[in-house]
Amino acid sequence: MTGAGGRDGGSGPRQRRGKPVPGGSRGPAAARRPARPGEPVRPASGPRPGIGAQSSGSPGRGHAYPYRPAAEGTRPGPASDGPPPRSSADQPGHAVPPRAAVRRASPLRRASPHRRLRIGLLCIAVALSLFAARLVQIEGFDSAQYRMASQHQQLASISFPVVRGNITSSDGTVLALTVQTYRVFADPGEIPVASRPKAAAELAGPLKLSAATVLQMLNHPSSPLYQVLATGVPVFAADEVRKLGLPGIGMVPAYSTVYPGGDLAASIVGFTNPSPSGNGGLVGEAGLEQEYNAMLAGRDGSEEVEVGVNQEPIPLTEVQLSPGVPAKGLRLTIQADIQWKAEQVCAQRVRQTHAASCSIVVMQPKTGAILAMAQWPTYNPADVTNLNQTADIGVANVFAPGSTLKPVTLAAALEEGGQTPLSAYTIPYSITMNHVYTFHDAEYHPTVRLTIAGILANSSNVGMVQVAQHITPEQQYRMMRAFGLGSVSGLGLPGESAGLLPAPGSPGYYGDNRYEYSFGQGVGVTAVQMASVYATIANGGVRVQPTIVAGTTTASGRFIPDRKPPSRRVISAKTAGQLMVMLQQVPGVDASVGSPWGLIRGYTVAAKTGTAQISGPGSGSCLCQYGSSYIGILPADNPQLVVAVNIQDPQGSYYGDQVAGPAFFDVAKFALQTLKIAPDYARTPYIRLTAP
């Protein structure tokens, strides 16, 4: 028989579960029996500490177990040392305690291991299915997208500019040349502050800067990690910088335009700036560099290469190479020596007359080719500080032509007004038209009788007003348009002006315009337009559109001539011949009053002077400024050159023969010698200037 507190938790032999054994339950009598030796003393009545009348729990389930003595022959110890006792419900002969005394806890049973295994396998299968579906999406449906994204992360497109085309004159003089240069920059963070003065002093020489300027850029950079020190650094200077071995100093190869002739033809050629793309290319900003930028620049090439994590190209990883389109160069009609002489004369006359500006155009009548288009002021294309200085005065500035425009009205009168060079007019000093408009000649004179040839030779405004009455305003306007006035010349230079020529009936056309047009007032022209007018007369009445580009040169140096410029007849050959005879009388008349600038030994010259009054700035209707012009054709019996000079706002004397005449003489004589045009030794044809 097992003692109390044994493994079975009861006394007496084990009975079948569910059938109590008489006398097997512990009642009060059992509680009052004397304690056995070694058994702890229990209270006489009441439940044991920590439990109810009978404990049915097990260790770890929220119930405390009482101390029970060990079975006979064992060492006493706490009941928890052995397996927990069965509940009283499982003990034979024990009755279930009342529900109020103790609440039986439901035992937690561990699930079947097979079920747990099945659930675990199902979860793993679901996870693997998700991974597989994602893999199919990435490698199947979205593979092209990810492949492209991967390539874009590894590949970088690097563009490289082609060498920009050069610009040369007709005689091969290089006006604009593209060379390789370097952009020198600094990383100020890599240059210790203490060593910056020494670095600045060493860099100053090769960069052509002062040490103070370089130090200022190092101490106050545009960004903490990057500061451009100089651009357009020549190769030899870049080599000197490289040999210094200074930390934080780097160089990037680039292209730049150099101008061997300095400011020679700067207003025609223009200038370039670095391309905004930062690939080292150039962009034309003015003149022909801008107008022909696409052709001169060509098309940049590119290549795709793999790059590392630092975005630096990995050598020998080029996957796609797109070669660039080679640039073409320009060959101009400009003759470098004549251009240089015209620029020097322009600058000299501006200084001598204290004028605001000067322009000189030299043109070939038969081809329309411009041999020189000089101006003053000009600019240095290698160092442009003000874009307003880059304007091409020959095509952009508009001025009143004065008496140099008189042959146009005379051409209309000869062709459509029934007049001849010998048609006679009575010329007073002044005349009033329509009882409203009064006009007078430049200098006082008594009333005289002049032929149309005499009106032109003596430059009579009053005579031209009378001649204009023989043509309608519409006929006069059409003739001016036919000569190229009121429209751009066709050179295609940026900023070219069409001039100012109000048409009859337009808001800007007034009642006195027809008379003012006859002697070159009330209209605005450019220097190239006026040169073209005289070139048309010299070419037998056929106008050839002016041109300044002779052709292009390929990268291999092959010259491709440009198409011939368009031409059209403006006046008859007879009318042109009559005008040439009348214009040849002008140099002799001017020489008789002390201005022999149209007399060049050995050559006949057909010329016309002009003096125009213009409104001063802010002066309202005050015609207190002047424009002086001189245009000549030579040799007159075989015209090969037209030289047109215009000087604006001279101080002191302002008459065209006195101000612009000397410039015409110097440039015309030089051009004849340079082009080796033989003297004609011809005599000036006679025509009657006065009338009975």
Steps between C-alpha positions, in 0.01 A plus 500: 500500500635838396523767766327830490652744252635217281506494117134398477388779732265271707492209751400142454512289185437676159141474394339537161451864412156630581417262788571631847646271763332508845719658754742613232420870521667725740250628745525670836603179670801473277586858574482434878724201506831541679798591287741236416861530591668745260173626353438869531231612730188623324232724632219332676240635268463708184665470168871479452680820435508598134233255382136426530349189639674302232748616229445382149762708321847418380827690514518794263122533476440763759457275812735451793580156623524418873799342656454124518715250680685252291392142488648260740861436427550827308643835595245756590476789254259731337226351296626679191812280489302219349226481245200707593226310679188416317192697571259372755259416225744248367569341841306192594279543795506880499193706448498815288511811719213743479516750204487789739811379679725484197471571122655230293743634234479365145828333410687630185590220274783517243375467141585204292851526346367379166255789486771751585720355230225527239432863592871583486537337161198693373651832612828417335321407178309829499821699555680313224205559269525876560871494431443300183227736378721802561787329319277428201388864495855636513662252262203466270252783467725785627835366385543759220421788733746387764762421239471852363511655846809297581669609182417865567654471844818355354518699174564867450485698178804719440482757222808639333488808278644511155752769419318819403552631149727794429414828329742633241508795262500469122881514494539224762556718805366322807250721679374246756682181598390223737772358724508263793534668835441412864273612778699516823303455822570453870351302785561743788425232757814313397726804524609587856432859590864556599630388160253695287712816463790297365270306265346824375842648430605192300176491299498870419765478228359217284142625539593862417333620819623685804578299811246707694226407253577129523517516880166680511339220298654233724386667821156593369403229249170483317436168676690320777624227267539673163640829375592577139831684496539557126353392166659486158840420647742409218659158490846626594361689799302193607822298490662751736207468743521121482872504582434697818329192649283707731234313700140590424578642154345329198456561127234407247576508126276722292496703180519872457509744210803715442519797266843533338412841359376638830196716431533468122147461357371437852159647422466256210645188659343530845618296797433174684429389854534158665202275435244487784519119487846519656650250254773737388325613182437856383192701406501803271363813662522772233578559135566206270591282799137527608335497158689188384536339841344166400737455208809627681432283805416180316333235714656363815580132524425280799585166651347284771740354752468315826572704809607399845350596832685829477336565161840492329514321161645151504757460222424265208128478587365706209179341377368756251687765306322771303750691289444872468432690181814694403465876507545719196690824475405827334694683234390861469507748217681738734848597381709520819731785391216723379302420815796598717555827309132593520499439876807714549355785293169478685668528838716787379208705362298449819790636703559789261136610472399399856214304346282238665556223245627411156421225252672416171376241251702387196302293247547346156206613280494201266507228768347673801801381702589718796876543521496704821245603757683704758374701793603700799449446787573131492585240766740222588325165438734327743385721788138608461377703795195668348268342246389841377851550363466195275238656268594504134459866408501425126172307515348595835531879526244706309572854384367762259699473173467864397591593144651157427139383449430753220593262214208273598238773448677606182485139375122500545471837326713382206314171464142596585488880521595588145817684606849499348839599643466830314151591621530856631367648824503840662659463840442765767660477843173381657162376384158448661287208392123480540516832686614302805839336466810718450834357389836666434847411386791443738668830407354826384519575129315719252242349272666294228404280208626144527452182308423180687871418465580837656244443779676173589855637463424807713282299738203735491215404732267755341568351157424146627170616649398623154617179332293292747185667371538311170443164671233378733575409863427138409750502213763652723433243773513206259833619362647526850380151582642366175841632598480297824388766746244406761617137512798310638799475271516121502830462685323310777696662780333514844338831582475614137247779453268553205519874551210745517297561186133587557281423203259757355171482687652333806471662846864610490480664159436876500426756234859617469655154486513485122711817501719397791563160341634677190800639691544225758306619806209327674639157418738267684759282327801284588854531363469171308171609343655821366806317371261265318315795343819627336611148410172460310564819302859393433385156382286641219180509704514137622490451874701206633412407853790584730690205640775454753545119491695363205452136597582230752799279569474137603698339780749379239547855371302470177333827399136492391395831340167645596225543245500823307283760667172584327487800270227701330475803278393817677547766231588489135858500386434835334384659823794350688737641239345845526535493878865396470576794274331744736675353809840545333445877506491508882875460579588795276232724650613409854863562409408848381386586854802348674401133542699296244437165671340345193802563281731197494785531251454265207143400581160641419261515794121527514400622843247681713525673834227526759424705810194419707348668800380276779329555833727502801417280799239660722486809283151452359474647150842667510704385199825575674708195401637404162593198296777528239532262205714446193437217251707442189528259207837430337631470238194669358547368145533141626353489852669250729465660842247692703624674814233637735597709803265629769602695811239586759487809720835665421589811696589819318472463126232255394483514118538162336781598264706646785436236768455173308694595185850442644399154621368411155821616333729299730303174484424518126864566407621217725241255361597580141865430579430185703279345233741616227227672304674675213438873444263581218639848428160588363359849470188604680216520246355841441138587571340842531424592860339839448211596277426819313 
